[in-house]
């Protein structure tokens, strides 16, 4: 009887995580297309957390082979999304925010200069 409940709990949790990965993948692609860094990061974290759960969960004997395949999918997703996210940051984010970062750096530099002057 205990094995039955372990299997049902496993089915429920893995089903939930797989749905989260599926939804996260769709939303991640939308966020990348919209060049929305914060949403992309949020959905990537959702995918990572769900994959992490799947990879660290010990399945009941009945689901060992299926679980092995899900772990492979999660590993592939992690590689794929890591590559996509780094390309996104390199090509899009850097271009859009480079000027803002430079301006903020200059403002910070002027504030530091004022602090040095006032402390002397």
Secondary structure, DSSP 8 states (H G I E B T S, - for coil): -HHHHHHHHHHHHHHHHHHHHHHHHHHHHHHHHTT-HHHHHHHHHHHHHHHHHHHH----GGGHHHHHHHHHHHHHHHHHHHHHHHHHIIIIIHHHHHHHHHHHHHHHHHHHHHHHHHH-
